[in-house]
């Protein structure tokens, strides 16, 4: 139902018969599966995005699995491949990180792979910084001590460890979530840091494994931005999107859609970046 509603929404958008399209039908269907988003209160766009991607992936996975069952006569072979069924969602959005965890006692390193669709980046400054600064902060080596110690299989005990992430597989579309909401004591607050992000030639090779660097696959161009203005419980979402054919930028603010200059795409309200 969700996939059908999303397909109708995309068709209506690209057919160009209306000046603007309300995603009410898709929102209503998704609200049945995730009641949080059916309420009229403000919800988090990043959480909504992950729910949408998961919902579409799971539904398309079932369809592919059903088609595969019809084609494969050997039930065992069929069962073995269905759990890893790829979809258009994984093909476009899924990347892979590798966490290198080094025991600081015996220097043994283990590698832990982890899939992602959205990278949540910390914001290292309260006034001004760049997306590159956020990436540096995310990918810098960290030390696990006290309650975060690892159990080293070589030492046989809990030990301090150094951990560092690298990108081993970059997705076709990279989504960055800028962590503007943080806890300060018992209160949550919003960071209104002005973050500079490039419109083209974003280079991820410094954070990638050697194998991926050799692929020369790591340069990205910005294609969309989700903005959040206002405060924690009282704000407003808008979007900037680049037309894939004309390459013009447009601003989407409820029913108001207007052309945007390239320089206006840089905004201090950016919350999600799509490359």
LINZI-V464794 format. One record per run of one state. SS is the DSSP state (H for helix, E for strand, C for the rest). FROM is the first residue (numbers start at 1). LEN is the number of residues. If there is no record, write none. Layout:
SS | FROM | LEN
SS | FROM | LEN
This chain:
C | 1 | 1
H | 2 | 14
C | 16 | 8
H | 24 | 10
C | 34 | 1
H | 35 | 4
C | 39 | 6
H | 45 | 27
C | 72 | 3
H | 75 | 8
C | 83 | 5
H | 88 | 6
C | 94 | 1
E | 95 | 9
C | 104 | 5
E | 109 | 8
C | 117 | 1
E | 118 | 4
C | 122 | 6
E | 128 | 3
H | 131 | 9
C | 140 | 2
E | 142 | 3
C | 145 | 1
H | 146 | 3
C | 149 | 1
E | 150 | 2
C | 152 | 6
E | 158 | 2
C | 160 | 1
E | 161 | 9
C | 170 | 5
E | 175 | 4
C | 179 | 2
E | 181 | 4
C | 185 | 2
E | 187 | 4
C | 191 | 3
E | 194 | 3
C | 197 | 5
E | 202 | 2
C | 204 | 1
H | 205 | 3
E | 208 | 1
C | 209 | 1
H | 210 | 5
C | 215 | 4
E | 219 | 2
C | 221 | 3
E | 224 | 7
C | 231 | 4
E | 235 | 8
C | 243 | 6
E | 249 | 5
C | 254 | 2
E | 256 | 5
C | 261 | 1
H | 262 | 4
C | 266 | 4
E | 270 | 5
C | 275 | 1
